[in-house]
Every structure is written in structure tokens, then in C-alpha cells.
């Protein structure tokens, strides 16, 4: 999993590519945690994410929780088809998940 | 068990038919997830029921196909022509396995292996599957021994609603288990609502990404037993807290119309005590708001309880809809027996009416009138049970068009219209072969190659239209293509070559086109393995005529061809005209009759033995039935000529008297009479006498051939 970061109009846009699964969860969280703690508003672009499993869904839930806990603006923009399918399987509505974004 | 196996086969054949339709639709709309679901469900049922009823080979074979389509559902494998081709091949193979289920040795194991390997290649090519998937493939042979044995519980048909709490231990991910796969498996068991709980997630700083904090409540409406549900979690039972409770049976739900209230659900689930509910109820707000505001229960818990309440309400609604659409599967033979019995009843009722009229018994007459009305209603209802939408036949043709056009390198679109038009089951069954033949001709000789079409200024894609519509007591089926059409002059040339037409004979284009229905006639320049041998259109015509239908053709060179089939709605009962010669009674099918005219001795003398009549300036040949059937006795001074229209030709049938219109229940003739071509059946009249039903087409066959060849 690689995260490409770019600052656009004061927001840090993080573009994920690769898998969002249990095998990658540790590394991904290590990259994400400092971003969540930083003051800059965040946008996560998940259009290029490959496999997404329960651990991946859990990270996305954690990102949402962090948004509420830190009163921080965090948007999840585009979702890849595997992410959409995983969210649906977990019982979540992908459209509600990307309140500010669109599904790819 | 044999009965169950038969039931499985019947269901599997139906599923395979639906599967074929879904796959062809999926090829045209690869993004339609509903279609992917339909394909998956069909495979899932074929596999699951196959294992249950002892068709282990089918269950094993279907497993990989199902797995691939599960990944298609997840968006991990895209829908491609290759996948659809392979799935259609698998579908055909399953059908073969069903056909040869009594002689499994006859199945080509190499073909079975090739198809399985091709599907496994999809799994290996799926990068997202990673090591998990590899393990799954390797583990496949073990699955057979692990397969749950069919139990009586599995066969239960009553739907129950279960509440399942699946709370994985934190170390679940360490075993490599993806809980989403278990949820997907649960979803396959019935209608479900999955509610995710995230409240166990710690603060970001304390979060361990390899630990599982999520847990789920699943509401499941299913016919499956609790054991089947437990089996889903069989490999993780030590790595999770699992509770499965049946919260309602739908039958109980239907007898007790009261929906559970929110508080009742929370108490039942152990989230609240009745006392806390009572305290909270003292407020004015809605119960959910009261409970959340009182902080006796979290908002998330209230939301999930509300979700459960909604789910149960929806399940009830769905069950009501399902109950209203309940159907019963009845063996076709039983329906045939029922139709025969109704036929007998119609006959007896006619005799009863006749008796009441003869005896002038007014009381009996009023009773017979009621019996007559009820019999007519019973007859109509019984016949309607046998009716099937013609789409049953159309669906099979979609595959034919797809495969054949691919084989010939042509781009052809099949458009169907009026698929819901209903026809008698027997007619539909016997219609398939003629339709296949006509379509093969259209594809092979009608629609041109893409480059030829382009050169002719037509779109590269050819179109074949199948349209069904009602026309009185008949159904019309039009098969039209926008291909090269048939050149009437080519037919003329061929007919002269074959000695079917003299070079001087003048024929209209319409008459020339009719000649393609003569035996051995073909205008195809080359014989292919698809068509062109001239064996076919005459068989098509006789098949349609055997169904008491007619066939007509219209074609324009360069613009296309339209073949129209006119078929009766049913074969069991027809409207007929009862006629008499001496004391013998005959029935002429009313569908072909145009009018009746008188034939006096003077008019007959004017014909000079040529058996032709001048009707309003038109010359119409006639057949004196008395002579044809060698019936002795004196001719009446005025005979009746019943004018029929057959294949666009008007021909008269001369009889002594016309008695009137009758609804005729057709009885097939004993095999002793099978060679009597002019008679298509018999019927029993009200007075118990038998009337023969004339086959006009056969009766006029000699005249038609003679007149065409003249």
C-alpha cells in the first residue's frame, strides 16, 4: 500500500493505492495516525484501492471516529469497487460513508 | 428419494434456463449487478440442492463457477465475453450432467476438468485473492467430506427470523479470517440486515490495526435451520462470541399482526430491564429519544433496535407479497388429464342440453343452462392453466442467435416483442423446432456479413425481430430480419430448373415466395452446416400445419424477410362449423372459413365438371366432399359451398347442409386412422354421435400442388 500526499487548497489529499487488508493494516495505520493527529484537514482518495477486507473496513471506521473525536474535517472522497463492496458486506452504506465524495 | 431427485432435476432445468437468459443479458449489460446476483443465485441453488439430493458431481462441478461469480459480485472479477462464454459452457455441461445423471460414466471427465480449470484460472488471476484464495482452492477436495449432511431441518420450508450476534475476539484477524466472508455467506442463506457496531473501537492512539474491534448484529429471514447458520461460523467458533436466537417465525408473525415495540426488543435482547423502560416511559417524547436522552442506553443500540423493528416489518410485508404470489408445481400430465376430463364434461353437457330440448322439459332446461355456463367457465379456466408465455420459447432462441452469429462472424441483434403473449403449452413445445429452423435461415442466408452490409449502406449490425401478438383466437408470430431478402426471380429460376414450374408459367412474387415451402426447395447458393440443403422449410410448414396454424412469407430483395406464423391459442378445443353430408357430420375449423355460398344444380351444370365457381368475379376451385369421401345417397337440389382461405388461396368445400358453429373438443384418432390425412381428429356431438374434423390444408394439398405446377 502506498499513500501519495498532495496539499490542495489547504487540504491534505491522501491518495491510497494497493490493498487495504489485514496484511497491510499495520503499515497503513502507522502512516495514517500522524495525519489524523495533525491539524490540517484531510481528504482520503480510495479510488485505487484493491482488496479491502474486515481490517480495511475497520480502519475506515476508525478514520470516521477520529473525525468526530478530534472535530477535524476528514473527507473520504472516491471509493474503488472492492471498497464499496466491502462496506456493503459489513452492513454500511457506502454513499453515507462518502458524505462529501462520489463513488468511482 | 427418486421423487425428490426428479423434483431437483425439474427445478435445476428451470434454473439452467433462467441462467442462460441471465448470462445473455449480462453479456449485453456487464455492469448490471442484479444480473450477476441472479447468475450467482442460480449456481448457488444448483450446487446446494445438488449436494442435498445426491448429485454430488454437479455440486462439486458448480462450486468453482459459483466461487468465480461470488468474486464478480464483489467486483474482483470483471464481466467479460470470455467469462460469459465459459459460464454458458458450464451451464451446458451441468445440463448434460443432469441429462445423463443415470449414466455418469458417459460424462467426458476431461471436459469437466477443462471447464473447472478454466474457472480456477480466474481465481488464480485475481490478485486480490492472495494467499487466502489459494488456500481455498487447495482446500476444495476436502470440502466434500466437510459438507453438512442434509437433515430434515435443512428441508424445512417455513421462514424464521433469526437474530445473530457475531462478536469476533480481538485476535480473529490473526487467524487470517476475513469476517466479511462469513457475513457474505450468511447473506446467501436468505434475506438479511447487517448492523455493524463500532463502539468497541478505542481512541486512535490506542488502536491496534491487527486487532478486531468490530462486531455485528445480523437479522436473517431464512428457511434454513439454526444448524445451517451455525455451520457458517464453524471455523471461527473459538475466535468469536456467537449467539443465534430465533426471534420469530413468519407464520407466527402473520397470525399475530402486532409488531414488537422498541422497548420490548431492547428488553428481549438484554440491553434494558423492564423497570428502566417504565421509568423512561414517564416522559412525553418518543421512546427512542427518551431512552437516548436518559442515557440508559446508547443511541447506537436504539438505532439497531429500530433497524430490527423495521426489518421484521419488512419481512412481514415480503411474506405477505410472497403468500399472495404462491404457486403450485403440477405435473404436465395431470393438466392434460384435467383438460381431457373437462372435454368429456363439455360433451356430456351438450348431450344433456340436447336431451332437455328434445324432451321440452323446462325445469331440466333451466338446470342445463346453469350447467352450460359453469362448464364454459370451467373449460376456459382449465385451458388458461395450460397457457405459457411465448417468452419461454424466445429465451432459448437468444442463445442460438448469439452462438450462430459468433460462429459465422456476423453481428446480429435479436429483438423480441410480446414475449408475454400466451399460447397453449403443447403449441409452445412444438413451436421450438420450426422457430429454430427459420432463425437459422435468417442468420445464415438473411443477414449479410458486416462488410457486405456496410457496402449496401446498412448498419454493420443486423437485426432479427421476434414479435408475438394476439389476433382473435390466434397468435401471430412475426420473424423478420433486415438482411438481403429473397429474390423472387431466383426462386423462379430454381423452380424451373427443378421442374416445379414451366418456363412459360406466370406467377406473382407472392406465389413464387410460397414455393420455398415445397419439399427439397432451396435458393441458397451454398450448402453450409447451418442451412441451405432445402430440407427444412417444407418441414417447418408441415409442423406449423400440424399445429393447425399457417405460415406466410414476405420478402423484399435487399430489405429483408418477414415470416408470419398464425397459430391457434389452444389445441384442445376449437371453434368449428358443423356440416352434414347425407347423415354423416363433419367439422371444419372456423378459423379458415370466409363465407358460405349456395350451389344449385344449374350453377353446377355451368361448371362443365371443372369444379370451379365464379364468386363475385373471382374464380374459386371447390371440392365436392360427397365425391371425395365416396358417400352414397341423393344430392340435395341446393348444396352449400364453404369457402376457406388457405395460404392466400380461396377454396370451397361442398357439403349438403351447414348446421352451425360449435365449440369442438378434439379427440385424437386411433392409430389405425393415422394414414387418413384429410382427417385431423374427431369430436363427440351432443347426441352422442361422432363427427370427423377435416384438415383443410391436407385436403387442399393436391389442389395447391397441381395449381402451382400448372
Interface residues (C-beta under 8 A of the other chain):
Chain A: X19 X21 X22 X23 X25 X26 X28 X29 X33 X36 X37 X50 X51 X53 X54 X55 X57 X58 X59 X61 X62 X65 X66 X69 X70 X81 X82 X84 X85 X86 X89 X90 X91 X92
Chain B: X73 X74 X75 X76 X127 X128 X129 X130 X173 X176 X178 X179 X180 X183 X184 X187 X193 X194 X195 X196 X198 X201 X203 X204 X205 X207 X209 X210 X212 X213 X214 X216
